[in-house]
Amino acid sequence: MHFQKFIDTVKENHWQLFGIEVYFDGQVVHNCHREPIRRYPIYSATKTITSLAVGIAADEGRFSIDAPIYEYLEGEVPAYATAKQIENLKKITVKRLLTMSVQGYPFRPQGDNWLEFSLLYPLENIEAAAFSYSNIPAYLTGAAVARAVGEHLYSYLNPRLFQPLDIAEPVYKNCPSGYFYGASGMELTVHEVSKFGELLLNNGKYRGRQLVSTDYVREATKAQQINKEGGYGYYIWKYRDGFRISGKWGQRCLAFPERKLMVTYLSHMEQGSEELGRAVEECLLADT
């Protein structure tokens, strides 16, 4: 591992890297931060937290990934919904949303009522499962969990996830209807993102406490749906011989359970985040 070479490469290219942490066997072995306690947008890495909400609620027997989304969001479906729209919602299971295997959604919800837009969006070929990435599946999943547990997703997760991870009052975004926008909108420090990676790396356990079941984590982090990147689990990407939590402009947590290795970094690179990723691979992962 050539950590200093990586830092030098970042400086030479003037990449906007906010911070990076490298863990081996549960310990930080390298790190570099611009401002360690500052939170930054993590964009679609938010989806992984929604996945953890699903696992926790399922572990409590309050939610099922095999149930149709209609079972949880029936009360939010407008009275003027057509029979075809309701039929579609009854065919879409939570697992299909978790694995991004429903085709036809636009990238994000639109208008003043995101939930109505998402629930009633016209979809074709419901039965044909194929990877189709969108923010809408994670948004609907988060809303479904909230309906199932009877409270806002943040208040549900706070004692079960954020507090045990020692993450105080994380920044998050709601939709216009007041639901947690489970697809994006959170802000965390580099170290806070590492805590989620460590939780998954340790099969749902954090500092001796089981926060989400091992069975759920194993399913969530393996390839449930094949795509050009190699595979996708439950809002977690397959990556080499491990998995990754990922945001759109260079927010990453790369975890390799067999090697007890994890690399977390946050950046904001609308152009060139792939180059940063290649530098991570060449300098930090090539010899491991």
Stockholm file with secondary structure:
# STOCKHOLM 1.0

chainA/1-288         MHFQKFIDTVKENHWQLFGIEVYFDGQVVHNCHREPIRRYPIYSATKTITSLAVGIAADEGRFSIDAPIYEYLEGEVPAYATAKQIENLKKITVKRLLTMSVQGYPFRPQGDNWLEFSLLYPLENIEAAAFSYSNIPAYLTGAAVARAVGEHLYSYLNPRLFQPLDIAEPVYKNCPSGYFYGASGMELTVHEVSKFGELLLNNGKYRGRQLVSTDYVREATKAQQINKEGGYGYYIWKYRDGFRISGKWGQRCLAFPERKLMVTYLSHMEQGSEELGRAVEECLLADT
#=GR chainA/1-288 SS CCHHHHHHHHHHHTCCEEEEEEEETTEEEEEEESSTTCCEECGGGHHHHHHHHHHHHHHTTSCCTTSBHHHHHGGGSCTTCCHHHHHHHHHCBHHHHHTTCCCCCCSSCCSSCHHHHHHHCCCSCTTCCCCCCCSHHHHHHHHHHHHHHTSCHHHHHIIIIITTTTCCSCBCCBCTTSCBCTTSCCEECHHHHHHHHHHHHTTTEETTEESSCHHHHHHHTSCSBCCTTSCBCSSCEEETTEEEEEETTTEEEEEEGGGTEEEEEEECCTTTHHHHHHHHIIIIITTC
#=GC SS_cons         CCHHHHHHHHHHHTCCEEEEEEEETTEEEEEEESSTTCCEECGGGHHHHHHHHHHHHHHTTSCCTTSBHHHHHGGGSCTTCCHHHHHHHHHCBHHHHHTTCCCCCCSSCCSSCHHHHHHHCCCSCTTCCCCCCCSHHHHHHHHHHHHHHTSCHHHHHIIIIITTTTCCSCBCCBCTTSCBCTTSCCEECHHHHHHHHHHHHTTTEETTEESSCHHHHHHHTSCSBCCTTSCBCSSCEEETTEEEEEETTTEEEEEEGGGTEEEEEEECCTTTHHHHHHHHIIIIITTC
//
